[in-house]
Amino acid sequence: MLKVGSLFSGAGLCDLGLTWAGFEHQWFCEIDPFCRAVLARHWPGTPIYSDVSGLRGADLPPVDVLCGGFPCQDVSSAGGRAGIKQGTRSGLWYEYARLIGEVRPRYVIIENVRGLLSCGIESVLQDLAALGYDAEWEVLPAAALGAPHHRERVFIVAYPHGRLPDGEHRLLSPLQRILGNVNQSPQLFAWLGLRIDRATKNVRLGSLSRTRHL
């Protein structure tokens, strides 16, 4: 069983997928108090840290996989497109990269908005290469997997140089294969406490209503 450390964990949606796949979480790191409460509810007893800049690889339980989606505000088309720079929110990527170097996981999983492909992916790939990691990526729309919105996200999987000889199969499945199994969507919505009104295509959380965006 692969052991996971999670950075920028949010409410744990990426982590939920890894749990479904049989991975075991060793720790989380998330600054938002509400999200930490959600993580504590679903992964009771697992350490949850709050400040990524204060983490040191030598002090963390060892993991095989390091995953997380660093802040997207400065690479998103909805933001200022400042890019990945020190002092910006998306500049927290450098803390992620530092921890990759300190933890030396077998695999790294990075999630972000599609805008990263035109504003910042060069920095990410260069930093990964400098740390000794190759990488591959895929863009996936959430709606294709049954989510009530279209938002596209890029997923990057990195692994040490030479782990996969040239010409071998990719670790990331093409979208067509991923779409072959979307049966976990109802489980996801139940986990979040969401109810979907199929007639109006709205998502309701308690007394709140959110219009579906496609």
MARFIFI-242757 format. One line per field, with one value per residue: residue number from 0; residue in three letters; chain; x, y, z of N, C-alpha, C in turn. Coordinates in nm, 4 decimals, decimal comma, padded with zeros to 6 digits, always signed. Example, Ala and Ser with C-alpha at 12.3 -4.5 7.8 and 13.67 -1.06 7.14 Angstrom:
BEGIN
num <- c(0;1);
residuo <- c(ALA;SER);
cadena <- c(A;A);
n.px <- c(+01,3190;+01,2850);
n.py <- c(-00,5690;-00,2250);
n.pz <- c(+00,7800;+00,7080);
ca.px <- c(+01,2300;+01,3670);
ca.py <- c(-00,4500;-00,1060);
ca.pz <- c(+00,7800;+00,7140);
c.px <- c(+01,3200;+01,2900);
c.py <- c(-00,3300;+00,0030);
c.pz <- c(+00,7800;+00,7870);
***
This chain:
BEGIN
num <- c(0;1;2;3;4;5;6;7;8;9;10;11;12;13;14;15;16;17;18;19;20;21;22;23;24;25;26;27;28;29;30;31;32;33;34;35;36;37;38;39;40;41;42;43;44;45;46;47;48;49;50;51;52;53;54;55;56;57;58;59;60;61;62;63;64;65;66;67;68;69;70;71;72;73;74;75;76;77;78;79;80;81;82;83;84;85;86;87;88;89;90;91;92;93;94;95;96;97;98;99;100;101;102;103;104;105;106;107;108;109;110;111;112;113;114;115;116;117;118;119;120;121;122;123;124;125;126;127;128;129;130;131;132;133;134;135;136;137;138;139;140;141;142;143;144;145;146;147;148;149;150;151;152;153;154;155;156;157;158;159;160;161;162;163;164;165;166;167;168;169;170;171;172;173;174;175;176;177;178;179;180;181;182;183;184;185;186;187;188;189;190;191;192;193;194;195;196;197;198;199;200;201;202;203;204;205;206;207;208;209;210;211;212;213);
residuo <- c(MET;LEU;LYS;VAL;GLY;SER;LEU;PHE;SER;GLY;ALA;GLY;LEU;CYS;ASP;LEU;GLY;LEU;THR;TRP;ALA;GLY;PHE;GLU;HIS;GLN;TRP;PHE;CYS;GLU;ILE;ASP;PRO;PHE;CYS;ARG;ALA;VAL;LEU;ALA;ARG;HIS;TRP;PRO;GLY;THR;PRO;ILE;TYR;SER;ASP;VAL;SER;GLY;LEU;ARG;GLY;ALA;ASP;LEU;PRO;PRO;VAL;ASP;VAL;LEU;CYS;GLY;GLY;PHE;PRO;CYS;GLN;ASP;VAL;SER;SER;ALA;GLY;GLY;ARG;ALA;GLY;ILE;LYS;GLN;GLY;THR;ARG;SER;GLY;LEU;TRP;TYR;GLU;TYR;ALA;ARG;LEU;ILE;GLY;GLU;VAL;ARG;PRO;ARG;TYR;VAL;ILE;ILE;GLU;ASN;VAL;ARG;GLY;LEU;LEU;SER;CYS;GLY;ILE;GLU;SER;VAL;LEU;GLN;ASP;LEU;ALA;ALA;LEU;GLY;TYR;ASP;ALA;GLU;TRP;GLU;VAL;LEU;PRO;ALA;ALA;ALA;LEU;GLY;ALA;PRO;HIS;HIS;ARG;GLU;ARG;VAL;PHE;ILE;VAL;ALA;TYR;PRO;HIS;GLY;ARG;LEU;PRO;ASP;GLY;GLU;HIS;ARG;LEU;LEU;SER;PRO;LEU;GLN;ARG;ILE;LEU;GLY;ASN;VAL;ASN;GLN;SER;PRO;GLN;LEU;PHE;ALA;TRP;LEU;GLY;LEU;ARG;ILE;ASP;ARG;ALA;THR;LYS;ASN;VAL;ARG;LEU;GLY;SER;LEU;SER;ARG;THR;ARG;HIS;LEU);
cadena <- c(A;A;A;A;A;A;A;A;A;A;A;A;A;A;A;A;A;A;A;A;A;A;A;A;A;A;A;A;A;A;A;A;A;A;A;A;A;A;A;A;A;A;A;A;A;A;A;A;A;A;A;A;A;A;A;A;A;A;A;A;A;A;A;A;A;A;A;A;A;A;A;A;A;A;A;A;A;A;A;A;A;A;A;A;A;A;A;A;A;A;A;A;A;A;A;A;A;A;A;A;A;A;A;A;A;A;A;A;A;A;A;A;A;A;A;A;A;A;A;A;A;A;A;A;A;A;A;A;A;A;A;A;A;A;A;A;A;A;A;A;A;A;A;A;A;A;A;A;A;A;A;A;A;A;A;A;A;A;A;A;A;A;A;A;A;A;A;A;A;A;A;A;A;A;A;A;A;A;A;A;A;A;A;A;A;A;A;A;A;A;A;A;A;A;A;A;A;A;A;A;A;A;A;A;A;A;A;A;A;A;A;A;A;A);
n.px <- c(+00,0847;+00,0641;+00,1935;+00,0829;+00,1534;-00,0039;-00,0268;-00,1483;-00,4183;-00,6927;-01,0381;-00,9957;-01,0537;-00,8987;-00,7541;-00,9506;-01,0017;-00,7557;-00,7684;-00,9872;-00,8556;-00,6954;-00,4780;-00,2837;-00,3089;-00,0646;-00,0219;-00,1517;-00,1557;-00,2919;-00,4130;-00,6590;-00,9019;-01,1658;-01,1498;-00,9548;-01,1032;-01,2853;-01,1102;-01,0174;-01,2458;-01,2913;-01,0521;-00,9735;-00,7424;-00,5188;-00,2266;-00,2536;-00,1193;-00,0662;+00,0848;+00,2611;+00,5106;+00,6448;+00,6950;+00,9207;+01,1006;+01,2490;+01,1222;+00,8806;+00,6499;+00,7586;+00,6761;+00,5384;+00,4143;+00,3680;+00,1269;-00,0848;-00,2495;-00,1209;-00,1783;-00,3890;-00,4372;-00,2677;-00,2066;-00,4354;-00,6864;-00,8822;-00,7610;-00,4919;-00,2812;-00,0120;+00,1751;+00,4072;+00,5720;+00,7998;+00,6500;+00,3945;+00,0679;+00,0530;+00,3177;+00,3749;+00,4272;+00,7026;+00,7544;+00,6340;+00,8018;+01,0416;+00,9827;+00,9449;+01,2091;+01,3146;+01,1648;+01,1700;+00,9828;+00,8432;+00,6558;+00,4999;+00,2127;+00,0461;-00,1980;-00,3816;-00,5275;-00,6296;-00,5088;-00,2461;-00,0963;-00,0351;+00,0818;+00,3132;+00,3764;+00,6241;+00,8055;+00,7368;+00,7988;+01,0718;+01,1729;+01,1053;+01,2635;+01,5181;+01,5234;+01,5450;+01,3338;+01,1126;+00,8183;+00,4675;+00,1504;-00,2049;-00,5117;-00,8208;-01,1742;-01,4036;-01,6774;-01,6903;-01,6579;-01,8866;-01,9327;-02,1052;-02,0181;-01,8052;-01,5362;-01,1999;-00,9060;-00,5553;-00,3528;-00,0525;+00,1868;+00,4755;+00,7966;+01,1009;+01,3909;+01,4411;+01,2850;+01,0746;+01,1419;+01,2098;+00,9365;+00,7726;+00,4476;+00,2278;+00,1860;-00,0405;-00,3745;-00,5342;-00,8026;-01,0238;-01,0159;-01,0442;-01,3022;-01,4452;-01,5315;-01,7343;-01,8766;-01,8402;-01,9224;-02,1807;-02,1099;-01,9157;-02,0633;-02,2361;-02,0540;-01,9710;-02,2021;-02,3815;-02,6692;-02,8109;-03,0167;-03,1574;-03,3344;-03,3265;-03,0594;-02,9086;-02,6978;-02,7345;-02,6481;-02,7211;-02,9203;-02,8377;-02,8093;-02,6477;-02,5833;-02,5418;-02,2468;-02,1516);
n.py <- c(-00,1196;+00,2144;+00,4998;+00,8268;+01,1759;+01,4858;+01,8023;+02,1425;+02,0691;+02,1303;+02,0519;+01,7874;+01,6443;+01,5444;+01,3724;+01,1984;+01,0543;+00,9202;+00,7661;+00,6006;+00,4575;+00,2972;+00,3996;+00,5125;+00,7651;+00,9604;+01,2117;+01,5503;+01,8856;+02,1939;+02,5225;+02,6438;+02,6688;+02,5564;+02,3652;+02,2010;+02,0949;+01,9392;+01,7515;+01,6307;+01,5045;+01,3063;+01,1691;+01,0647;+01,1014;+01,1236;+01,3149;+01,6692;+01,9405;+02,2997;+02,5030;+02,5265;+02,6333;+02,5908;+02,3232;+02,0473;+01,8122;+01,6127;+01,5889;+01,4736;+01,1948;+00,9234;+00,9002;+00,7569;+00,8897;+01,2247;+01,4679;+01,7321;+02,0503;+02,3414;+02,6963;+02,8634;+03,1222;+03,3082;+03,1991;+03,1414;+03,2076;+03,3670;+03,5260;+03,7575;+03,6708;+03,6791;+03,4871;+03,2264;+03,3335;+03,4441;+03,5501;+03,5722;+03,4151;+03,1824;+03,1407;+02,9769;+02,7350;+02,6994;+02,6203;+02,3724;+02,2476;+02,2550;+02,0754;+01,8418;+01,7910;+01,7443;+01,5332;+01,3362;+01,1648;+00,8671;+00,9194;+01,2145;+01,4098;+01,6655;+01,9126;+02,1569;+02,4606;+02,4818;+02,7021;+02,7009;+02,5782;+02,7717;+02,9622;+02,9308;+02,6563;+02,5966;+02,6726;+02,4908;+02,2403;+02,2748;+02,3022;+02,0515;+01,8890;+01,9763;+01,8712;+01,6094;+01,4710;+01,3287;+01,4128;+01,3921;+01,4910;+01,5602;+01,7006;+01,7324;+01,7560;+01,8332;+01,7860;+01,5742;+01,3553;+01,3376;+01,5425;+01,8427;+02,0629;+02,2248;+02,2695;+02,2632;+02,0857;+02,0535;+01,7735;+01,6709;+01,4200;+01,3148;+01,1516;+00,9840;+01,0432;+00,8165;+00,6138;+00,5162;+00,3634;+00,5106;+00,5162;+00,3432;+00,2650;+00,5316;+00,6724;+00,8200;+00,7774;+00,7977;+01,0279;+00,8934;+00,6392;+00,6973;+00,7943;+00,5654;+00,4714;+00,6118;+00,5766;+00,6457;+00,8979;+00,9520;+00,8648;+01,0515;+01,2928;+01,2367;+01,2155;+01,4771;+01,5917;+01,6877;+01,7527;+01,6762;+01,8303;+01,6986;+01,7944;+02,0774;+02,1114;+02,2093;+02,2451;+02,1651;+02,2619;+02,2087;+02,4770;+02,6290;+02,7178;+02,6357;+02,7349;+02,5287;+02,5303;+02,5188);
n.pz <- c(+00,0000;-00,0945;+00,0671;+00,1570;+00,1525;+00,1939;+00,0521;+00,0619;+00,0997;+00,0988;+00,1101;+00,0820;-00,1578;-00,3751;-00,2203;-00,1337;-00,3661;-00,3875;-00,1573;-00,2214;-00,4159;-00,2695;-00,1333;+00,1508;+00,3825;+00,5471;+00,6497;+00,6410;+00,5031;+00,5470;+00,5381;+00,5882;+00,8403;+00,8396;+00,6346;+00,7462;+00,9544;+00,8111;+00,6989;+00,9343;+01,0180;+00,8245;+00,8070;+01,0714;+01,3378;+01,1760;+01,1275;+01,0871;+00,9446;+00,9444;+00,8217;+00,5397;+00,4894;+00,7210;+00,7373;+00,7473;+00,5719;+00,7045;+00,9448;+00,8992;+00,8692;+00,6647;+00,3149;+00,0127;-00,1901;-00,2802;-00,2797;-00,4106;-00,4679;-00,5449;-00,4695;-00,7071;-00,7886;-00,9212;-01,1636;-01,2909;-01,5414;-01,4459;-01,2663;-01,1878;-01,3418;-01,2683;-01,2516;-01,1463;-00,8904;-00,6374;-00,3387;-00,4387;-00,4265;-00,5796;-00,5874;-00,3780;-00,4809;-00,4752;-00,2158;-00,2212;-00,4119;-00,2678;-00,0597;-00,2053;-00,2758;-00,0212;+00,0852;-00,1131;-00,2676;-00,4243;-00,6161;-00,7449;-00,7307;-00,8858;-00,8917;-01,0722;-01,2135;-01,5612;-01,6721;-01,5867;-01,7831;-01,9694;-01,8228;-01,6244;-01,6164;-01,7183;-01,5196;-01,3182;-01,4400;-01,4933;-01,2342;-01,1288;-01,2958;-01,2188;-00,9674;-01,0222;-01,1421;-01,3816;-01,5785;-01,6568;-01,7991;-01,7893;-01,9046;-01,7529;-01,7642;-01,5110;-01,5412;-01,7180;-01,5629;-01,4239;-01,2459;-01,1337;-01,2860;-01,5313;-01,5029;-01,6005;-01,5185;-01,4737;-01,4343;-01,3058;-01,3057;-01,1529;-01,1429;-01,0410;-01,2506;-01,5159;-01,4189;-01,5742;-01,8722;-02,1952;-02,4192;-02,2827;-02,1368;-02,0370;-01,7079;-01,6492;-01,7358;-02,0572;-02,1342;-02,2426;-02,1269;-01,8600;-01,8527;-01,8686;-01,6249;-01,4175;-01,1954;-00,9320;-00,8777;-00,7459;-00,4875;-00,4230;-00,4135;-00,2046;+00,0013;+00,0216;+00,1071;-00,0779;-00,2814;-00,5893;-00,8170;-01,0789;-01,2672;-01,2687;-01,2842;-01,0771;-00,7893;-00,4552;-00,1344;+00,1783;+00,2626;+00,0563;-00,2886;-00,5858;-00,9080;-01,1889;-01,3806;-01,7082);
ca.px <- c(+00,0000;+00,1427;+00,1652;+00,0657;+00,1543;-00,0893;-00,0042;-00,2573;-00,5152;-00,8306;-01,1325;-00,9546;-01,1169;-00,7948;-00,7184;-01,0583;-00,9748;-00,6432;-00,8178;-01,0646;-00,7614;-00,6244;-00,3618;-00,2979;-00,2556;+00,0183;-00,0377;-00,2070;-00,1190;-00,3963;-00,4162;-00,7956;-00,9537;-01,2828;-01,1034;-00,8882;-01,2088;-01,3365;-01,0082;-01,0149;-01,3652;-01,2841;-00,9284;-00,9483;-00,6156;-00,4078;-00,1743;-00,2899;-00,0377;-00,1346;+00,1733;+00,3520;+00,6460;+00,7068;+00,7197;+01,0546;+01,0898;+01,3094;+01,0326;+00,7533;+00,6476;+00,7951;+00,5657;+00,5718;+00,3489;+00,3403;+00,0231;-00,1419;-00,2740;-00,0791;-00,2759;-00,4002;-00,4832;-00,1780;-00,1927;-00,5696;-00,7352;-00,9701;-00,6788;-00,4082;-00,1804;+00,1223;+00,2638;+00,4674;+00,6795;+00,8108;+00,5649;+00,2566;+00,0071;+00,0980;+00,4589;+00,3888;+00,4843;+00,8420;+00,7527;+00,6045;+00,9244;+01,1385;+00,9464;+00,9755;+01,3513;+01,3437;+01,0949;+01,2100;+00,8814;+00,8484;+00,5661;+00,4452;+00,0890;+00,0208;-00,3244;-00,4021;-00,6171;-00,5749;-00,4257;-00,1057;-00,0289;+00,0106;+00,1364;+00,3790;+00,4161;+00,7679;+00,8726;+00,7117;+00,8741;+01,2145;+01,2053;+01,1005;+01,3818;+01,6342;+01,5163;+01,5653;+01,2048;+01,0411;+00,6771;+00,3672;+00,0308;-00,3316;-00,6173;-00,9480;-01,2887;-01,4781;-01,8092;-01,6786;-01,6624;-02,0156;-01,9458;-02,2026;-01,9534;-01,7174;-01,4003;-01,0889;-00,7895;-00,4388;-00,2911;+00,0860;+00,2457;+00,6208;+00,8646;+01,2452;+01,4467;+01,4781;+01,1951;+01,0049;+01,2214;+01,1424;+00,8478;+00,6818;+00,3148;+00,2189;+00,1187;-00,1724;-00,4621;-00,6035;-00,9370;-01,1222;-01,0155;-01,0955;-01,4470;-01,5083;-01,5832;-01,7718;-01,9788;-01,8155;-01,9746;-02,2790;-02,0402;-01,8494;-02,1607;-02,2838;-01,9447;-01,9705;-02,3306;-02,4470;-02,7841;-02,8206;-03,1492;-03,1308;-03,4242;-03,2810;-02,9141;-02,8509;-02,6410;-02,7793;-02,5736;-02,8055;-03,0211;-02,7774;-02,8242;-02,5416;-02,6183;-02,4421;-02,1752;-02,0991);
ca.py <- c(+00,0000;+00,3371;+00,5974;+00,9584;+01,3031;+01,5764;+01,9457;+02,2256;+01,9596;+02,1735;+01,9645;+01,6491;+01,5739;+01,4635;+01,2683;+01,1000;+00,9663;+00,8332;+00,6692;+00,5024;+00,3746;+00,2099;+00,4654;+00,5390;+00,8973;+00,9723;+01,3475;+01,6551;+02,0237;+02,2834;+02,6419;+02,6864;+02,5942;+02,4753;+02,2483;+02,1108;+02,0235;+01,8365;+01,6465;+01,5596;+01,4191;+01,1922;+01,0954;+01,0862;+01,0528;+01,1531;+01,4494;+01,7763;+02,0593;+02,4183;+02,5982;+02,4526;+02,6887;+02,5419;+02,1792;+02,0019;+01,6734;+01,5235;+01,5759;+01,4165;+01,0508;+00,8970;+00,8702;+00,7183;+00,9839;+01,3603;+01,5198;+01,8598;+02,1542;+02,4705;+02,8015;+02,8879;+03,2583;+03,3850;+03,1327;+03,1245;+03,3117;+03,4537;+03,6066;+03,8597;+03,6066;+03,7220;+03,3737;+03,1665;+03,4214;+03,4574;+03,6543;+03,5549;+03,2944;+03,0682;+03,1216;+02,8684;+02,6203;+02,6803;+02,5400;+02,2364;+02,1956;+02,2323;+01,9535;+01,7286;+01,7646;+01,6948;+01,4069;+01,2441;+01,0605;+00,7889;+00,9852;+01,3453;+01,4420;+01,8094;+01,9525;+02,3013;+02,5032;+02,4678;+02,8187;+02,6720;+02,5362;+02,8902;+03,0610;+02,8751;+02,5157;+02,5871;+02,6779;+02,3645;+02,1325;+02,2995;+02,2708;+01,9064;+01,8336;+02,0066;+01,7815;+01,4721;+01,4075;+01,3416;+01,4438;+01,3866;+01,5607;+01,5409;+01,7950;+01,6625;+01,8376;+01,7697;+01,7430;+01,4458;+01,2502;+01,3419;+01,6566;+01,9398;+02,1814;+02,1855;+02,3176;+02,1788;+02,0868;+01,9806;+01,6842;+01,6379;+01,3110;+01,3157;+01,0359;+01,0006;+01,0185;+00,6797;+00,5122;+00,4572;+00,3750;+00,5762;+00,4319;+00,2649;+00,3238;+00,6446;+00,6481;+00,8817;+00,7175;+00,8927;+01,0634;+00,7939;+00,5295;+00,7483;+00,8088;+00,4349;+00,4389;+00,7336;+00,5333;+00,6931;+01,0334;+00,9608;+00,8527;+01,1785;+01,3941;+01,2012;+01,2469;+01,6224;+01,6394;+01,7588;+01,6932;+01,7286;+01,8348;+01,6702;+01,8710;+02,2158;+02,1083;+02,2871;+02,1710;+02,2244;+02,2281;+02,2633;+02,5680;+02,7078;+02,6645;+02,6821;+02,7028;+02,4500;+02,6049;+02,4300);
ca.pz <- c(+00,0000;-00,1026;+00,1723;+00,0950;+00,2228;+00,1163;+00,0694;+00,0087;+00,0915;+00,0841;+00,1790;+00,0658;-00,2702;-00,4391;-00,1239;-00,1350;-00,4795;-00,3542;-00,0593;-00,2976;-00,4916;-00,1778;-00,0744;+00,2940;+00,4154;+00,6667;+00,7017;+00,5550;+00,5352;+00,4958;+00,6227;+00,6182;+00,9562;+00,8050;+00,5599;+00,8405;+01,0271;+00,7198;+00,6924;+01,0627;+01,0259;+00,7335;+00,8335;+01,2141;+01,3893;+01,0854;+01,1545;+00,9941;+00,9676;+00,8926;+00,7542;+00,4529;+00,4985;+00,8435;+00,7293;+00,7131;+00,5320;+00,8035;+01,0601;+00,8556;+00,8432;+00,5251;+00,2230;-00,1243;-00,2812;-00,2323;-00,3684;-00,3708;-00,5670;-00,4893;-00,5028;-00,8512;-00,8165;-01,0075;-01,2931;-01,3451;-01,6321;-01,3676;-01,1770;-01,2492;-01,4268;-01,2286;-01,2685;-01,0272;-00,8443;-00,4930;-00,2835;-00,4842;-00,3690;-00,6585;-00,5554;-00,2806;-00,5515;-00,4356;-00,0935;-00,2681;-00,4720;-00,1591;+00,0117;-00,2935;-00,2596;+00,1132;+00,1093;-00,2187;-00,2868;-00,5482;-00,7107;-00,7085;-00,8024;-00,8775;-00,9557;-01,0810;-01,3208;-01,6962;-01,7000;-01,5574;-01,9054;-02,0420;-01,7286;-01,5076;-01,6188;-01,7430;-01,3899;-01,2484;-01,5037;-01,4726;-01,0950;-01,1149;-01,3615;-01,1350;-00,8519;-01,0677;-01,1718;-01,5080;-01,5533;-01,7631;-01,7521;-01,8611;-01,8687;-01,7358;-01,7229;-01,4021;-01,5888;-01,7863;-01,4614;-01,3568;-01,1552;-01,1848;-01,3433;-01,6413;-01,4776;-01,6431;-01,4304;-01,5218;-01,3365;-01,3382;-01,2281;-01,1680;-01,0854;-01,0596;-01,3833;-01,5487;-01,3631;-01,6882;-01,9942;-02,3071;-02,4974;-02,1991;-02,1213;-01,9457;-01,5810;-01,6564;-01,8358;-02,1449;-02,0890;-02,2839;-02,0305;-01,7332;-01,8654;-01,8658;-01,4918;-01,3448;-01,1004;-00,7972;-00,8604;-00,6368;-00,3598;-00,3970;-00,3740;-00,0714;+00,0940;+00,0380;+00,1561;-00,1876;-00,3482;-00,7255;-00,8776;-01,2195;-01,3537;-01,2814;-01,2947;-00,9682;-00,6774;-00,3304;-00,0141;+00,2833;+00,2092;-00,0498;-00,4230;-00,6748;-01,0459;-01,2608;-01,4846;-01,8115);
c.px <- c(+00,0884;+00,0972;+00,1746;+00,0850;+00,0841;-00,0611;-00,1199;-00,3828;-00,6576;-00,9224;-01,1056;-01,0139;-01,0167;-00,7587;-00,8251;-01,0381;-00,8609;-00,6838;-00,8995;-00,9723;-00,6762;-00,5000;-00,3896;-00,2313;-00,1807;+00,0062;-00,0963;-00,1443;-00,2190;-00,4119;-00,5567;-00,8545;-01,0739;-01,2403;-01,0306;-00,9908;-01,2686;-01,2382;-01,0073;-01,1339;-01,3488;-01,1569;-00,8905;-00,8148;-00,4961;-00,3574;-00,2138;-00,2102;-00,1038;-00,0465;+00,2761;+00,4948;+00,7191;+00,7369;+00,8642;+01,0474;+01,1420;+01,2181;+00,9021;+00,7615;+00,6791;+00,6740;+00,6212;+00,5234;+00,3316;+00,2408;-00,0236;-00,1607;-00,2376;-00,1713;-00,2706;-00,4219;-00,3970;-00,1484;-00,3277;-00,6062;-00,8291;-00,8924;-00,5937;-00,2992;-00,0400;+00,2232;+00,3184;+00,5896;+00,6817;+00,7226;+00,4220;+00,1997;+00,0492;+00,2465;+00,4822;+00,4297;+00,6274;+00,8530;+00,7244;+00,7329;+01,0302;+01,1092;+00,9637;+01,1222;+01,3862;+01,2825;+01,1396;+01,1085;+00,9038;+00,7634;+00,5236;+00,3209;+00,0580;-00,1074;-00,3326;-00,4976;-00,5487;-00,4823;-00,2791;-00,0285;+00,0246;+00,0753;+00,1939;+00,4272;+00,5652;+00,8455;+00,8577;+00,7976;+01,0241;+01,2563;+01,2038;+01,2243;+01,5074;+01,6398;+01,5346;+01,4389;+01,1624;+00,8936;+00,5935;+00,2400;-00,0877;-00,4301;-00,7495;-01,0571;-01,3691;-01,6123;-01,8033;-01,6859;-01,7897;-02,0326;-02,0396;-02,1385;-01,8481;-01,5695;-01,2924;-00,9722;-00,6771;-00,3814;-00,1520;+00,1297;+00,3951;+00,6810;+01,0137;+01,2899;+01,4801;+01,3865;+01,1176;+01,0927;+01,1414;+01,0577;+00,7537;+00,5490;+00,3184;+00,1517;-00,0222;-00,2538;-00,5186;-00,7462;-01,0387;-01,1299;-01,0738;-01,2477;-01,5192;-01,5684;-01,6097;-01,8723;-01,9569;-01,8682;-02,0802;-02,2143;-01,9744;-01,9481;-02,2167;-02,1801;-01,9409;-02,0992;-02,4067;-02,5676;-02,7968;-02,9639;-03,1291;-03,2168;-03,3718;-03,1308;-02,8497;-02,7935;-02,6828;-02,6962;-02,6480;-02,9129;-02,9664;-02,7989;-02,7158;-02,5760;-02,5051;-02,3799;-02,1153;-02,0417);
c.py <- c(+00,1248;+00,4364;+00,7382;+01,0696;+01,4051;+01,7214;+02,0235;+02,1385;+02,0047;+02,0849;+01,8175;+01,5744;+01,4897;+01,3456;+01,1602;+01,0014;+00,8701;+00,7276;+00,5606;+00,4064;+00,2861;+00,2693;+00,4955;+00,6717;+00,8963;+01,1097;+01,4386;+01,7887;+02,1170;+02,4009;+02,6808;+02,6041;+02,5059;+02,3490;+02,1501;+02,0307;+01,9123;+01,7198;+01,5625;+01,4656;+01,2924;+01,1099;+01,1134;+01,0256;+01,0782;+01,2946;+01,5488;+01,9000;+02,1791;+02,5086;+02,5230;+02,5040;+02,6411;+02,3932;+02,1518;+01,8522;+01,5760;+01,4987;+01,5045;+01,2648;+01,0249;+00,8590;+00,8284;+00,8213;+01,1175;+01,4213;+01,6564;+01,9541;+02,2890;+02,5817;+02,8429;+03,0345;+03,3322;+03,3168;+03,1149;+03,2383;+03,4075;+03,5446;+03,7062;+03,8058;+03,6571;+03,6096;+03,3232;+03,2481;+03,4229;+03,5726;+03,6499;+03,4283;+03,1700;+03,0415;+03,0198;+02,7374;+02,5944;+02,6052;+02,3933;+02,1735;+02,1665;+02,1003;+01,8287;+01,6900;+01,7051;+01,5578;+01,2981;+01,1307;+00,9838;+00,8526;+01,1199;+01,3675;+01,5888;+01,8396;+02,1039;+02,3321;+02,4876;+02,5842;+02,7988;+02,6377;+02,6538;+02,9934;+02,9894;+02,7325;+02,4993;+02,5870;+02,5459;+02,2531;+02,1502;+02,2654;+02,1201;+01,8421;+01,8568;+01,9168;+01,6346;+01,3974;+01,4333;+01,3658;+01,4215;+01,4491;+01,5345;+01,6466;+01,7197;+01,7615;+01,7647;+01,7152;+01,6066;+01,3292;+01,2562;+01,4555;+01,7608;+02,0705;+02,1335;+02,2055;+02,2163;+02,1950;+02,0070;+01,8996;+01,6463;+01,5236;+01,3088;+01,1968;+01,0497;+00,9675;+00,8702;+00,5738;+00,4410;+00,4729;+00,4422;+00,4750;+00,3472;+00,3381;+00,4370;+00,6019;+00,7049;+00,8168;+00,8254;+00,9150;+00,9558;+00,6785;+00,5747;+00,7561;+00,6750;+00,3991;+00,5667;+00,7014;+00,5854;+00,8341;+01,0421;+00,9490;+00,9848;+01,2824;+01,3647;+01,2372;+01,3964;+01,6753;+01,7169;+01,6805;+01,7571;+01,7187;+01,8185;+01,7544;+02,0121;+02,2259;+02,2022;+02,1942;+02,2409;+02,1717;+02,2911;+02,3501;+02,6520;+02,6399;+02,7235;+02,6392;+02,6276;+02,5349;+02,5051;+02,5120);
c.pz <- c(+00,0000;+00,0037;+00,1141;+00,1965;+00,1360;+00,1530;+00,0076;-00,0058;+00,0647;+00,1664;+00,1527;-00,0515;-00,3481;-00,3494;-00,1157;-00,2493;-00,4515;-00,2519;-00,1277;-00,3725;-00,4012;-00,1159;+00,0734;+00,3294;+00,5483;+00,7312;+00,5942;+00,5938;+00,4677;+00,5912;+00,6658;+00,7330;+00,9235;+00,7311;+00,6508;+00,9206;+00,9410;+00,7121;+00,8195;+01,0763;+00,9437;+00,7485;+00,9806;+01,2572;+01,2999;+01,1116;+01,0453;+01,0321;+00,9003;+00,8073;+00,6715;+00,4650;+00,6231;+00,8422;+00,6902;+00,6862;+00,6357;+00,9222;+01,0266;+00,8444;+00,6960;+00,4408;+00,0873;-00,2253;-00,2109;-00,3296;-00,3196;-00,4876;-00,5080;-00,5392;-00,6494;-00,8872;-00,9190;-01,1401;-01,3618;-01,4393;-01,5606;-01,2732;-01,2532;-01,3387;-01,3947;-01,2456;-01,1360;-00,9886;-00,6927;-00,4456;-00,3322;-00,4215;-00,4468;-00,6392;-00,4456;-00,3475;-00,5042;-00,3034;-00,1271;-00,3227;-00,3653;-00,0878;-00,0749;-00,2774;-00,1244;+00,1398;+00,0117;-00,2378;-00,4163;-00,6568;-00,6542;-00,7935;-00,7779;-00,9538;-00,9598;-01,1955;-01,4561;-01,7311;-01,6697;-01,6839;-01,9854;-01,9510;-01,6067;-01,5181;-01,6464;-01,6122;-01,3156;-01,3071;-01,4859;-01,3303;-01,0714;-01,1768;-01,2778;-01,0119;-00,8907;-01,1032;-01,3161;-01,4772;-01,6783;-01,7090;-01,8436;-01,8127;-01,8649;-01,6979;-01,6162;-01,4496;-01,6566;-01,6896;-01,3794;-01,2591;-01,2162;-01,2314;-01,4421;-01,6097;-01,5167;-01,5460;-01,4952;-01,4063;-01,3869;-01,2469;-01,2576;-01,0942;-01,1164;-01,2017;-01,4006;-01,4935;-01,4729;-01,8115;-02,1051;-02,3834;-02,4148;-02,1836;-02,0194;-01,8162;-01,5820;-01,7674;-01,9275;-02,0972;-02,1244;-02,1842;-01,8975;-01,7373;-01,8602;-01,7317;-01,4152;-01,2353;-00,9595;-00,7736;-00,7512;-00,4993;-00,3218;-00,3475;-00,2351;+00,0340;+00,1242;+00,1000;+00,0507;-00,2376;-00,4853;-00,7739;-01,0280;-01,3127;-01,3760;-01,2976;-01,1936;-00,8626;-00,5505;-00,2147;+00,1013;+00,2214;+00,0948;-00,1837;-00,5110;-00,8165;-01,1123;-01,3705;-01,5827;-01,9255);
***
